[in-house]
Amino acid sequence: MDDRIQNLENEIRAIKERNLRVEADKAWETSSFRVFTLCATTYVVAAYALYVIGVGNFFLSALVPTAGFFLSVQTLPAIKRWWIRRYHEKSF
């Protein structure tokens, strides 16, 4: 009986640890810090690429892919909710 209780306690501990990891991953995926970091990285890489290929006004031109990325990140949660609703409707 003690072994069974110990096994259950270990399973509960493992589930709690997994939940903490999942919550941390979810927090990262939805954080403003992540979006800002990815937008800044996109801007720097785009500006450098445009500079290398000789595009005039490359700093301004780099805003286009950055804005596109930002808009796509902002619309993905809505698209995800729509997809989940449709997925669950088909499941039942």
N, C-alpha and C positions, 0 to 999 in steps of 0.2 A: 504494500500500500504506500509506503514512504517513497519507493522508487517511482510509482505512478504520479504521486503529487510532485515530486522533484521534476519529472519529465514535463508535466503540465506547466509548472513554474518556468522551466527553461523555454518552452514553446511561447508562453506569454511574453517573456522577456525578449525573445527573438522577434515576435510580432511588434512589440513596442519600438524596438530598435529600427525595424524596417519602416514603421510608420513615421518615425522621426526623419529618416533619410528621404522618404517620399515627400513629406511636408517641406523639407529643405529644398529639394529639387523643384517642387511646385513654386515655392517662394522665389527661387532664382529665375525660373521661367517667366514669371509674371512681374518681376521687379523693374522699376524705372531705371535703376542703376544698370541692369543688363541692356536695356533698350538704348540708353545713352551711350554706353560703352561700344555697342555694336554700330550705332550711328556714327560715332566719332571715328571708329576704325574704318568704316565704309568710306567716310569722307576723305580721310587721309590717303587711303589706298587709291581711291578714284582720282583725287587731285594729283597724286604722284604719277599714276598711269597716264592721265591726260597731259601732264607736263612732259613726260617722256615721249609721247607721240606728237607733241608739238601743237596741242590745241591752245588757241589764244584764250585768255581769261579762264584758265583751268580751275582757279579757285571757285569762281562762280559756277562753272559747268559741273563741278563735283557735287554741287547741291542736288542735281537732278537724281542721280542714283541713290543718294542719301535720303532724299524725300520719298522716293519710291519704296525704299526699304522701310522707312518709318511708317508710311501709310499701310504697307502690307502687314507689318507687325500689329498695327492698331486694329485692322479688320479681321485678323486671324481668330481672335476670341469669339467674335460674332459668327464667323463661318464655322468654327468648331462647335458652338452650341447648336447651330442649325443642323450640322452633320450628325451630331449625337441624337438629336430629336428624330431625324429621319431614320437613323440606324436602329433606334429602339422601336420605332413604329413598325419596321420591317421584321423585327425579331418576334413580335407578338402577334 
